[in-house]
Amino acid sequence: MYLIPFGCLIIVFLILSLPLLFILVFFRIISFGFGNLGFSQEATFLMLLLIFAGSLVNIPLTRPKRIYIEKPYFFNLFKKQAIISQGIAINLGGAIIPILISIFFLTKVPLKLTLLATALMVVVAYSLSKIIPGQGIVLPAFVPPIFSVIISLILVPSFAAPVAFISGVMGVLIGADILKIRKIRKIYPGTLSIGGAGVFDGIFLVGITSAFLTGF
């Protein structure tokens, strides 16, 4: 019979627990961010369910059309014709729900200063985002939250959390996604999903991270 050292068992347990710990920390961060925005834990949990379920739903904004493209295969040595669907859609969990939350907060914050903060974030997101073939639009993950927090704390410190959420979400959505649709269309012929995975950045996490950082 072989005896496994107790220390090894602890290490194995910690490794197996990492996914659960990550989920708990992630939910804690989200809860803290929503808490800064005035949501209870129950409302936060319901919101997360809607967002995660909604992330699987893309609502078409344009009528999809089929186009022919040349698709490389066998180490890019040969090409064959393929039919793909081309169009523009918007993601329910990654764009529509955060937009609705932003509209809700607009009724509770100084409108002119919030619009100014959002405009500044549009400029930041547009300037710092890059289009990379095969990846889509790339924007450093911590840039939008940090900038939106700084801008909101300077312009409207009394409403820093909701303004950071609004400017973070709408700034990236407009500056990094919508304003660059034509450019990315030239290198990506398929269906573009605003706020969805793959082509565009995750909009919602930008807003929540912004709200989370204002709590420090």
Secondary structure, 3 states (H helix, E strand, C coil): CCCCCHHHHHHHHHHHHHHHHHHHHHHHHHHHHHHHCCCCHHHHHHHHHHHHHHCCCEEECCCCEEEEEEEEECCCCEEEEEEEEEEEEEEHHHHHHHHHHHHHHHCCCCHHHHHHHHHHHHHHHHHHCEEECCCEEECCCCHHHHHHHHHHHHHCHHHHHHHHHHHHHHHHHHHHHHHHHHHHHCCCCCEEEECCCCCCCCHHHHHHHHHHHCCC
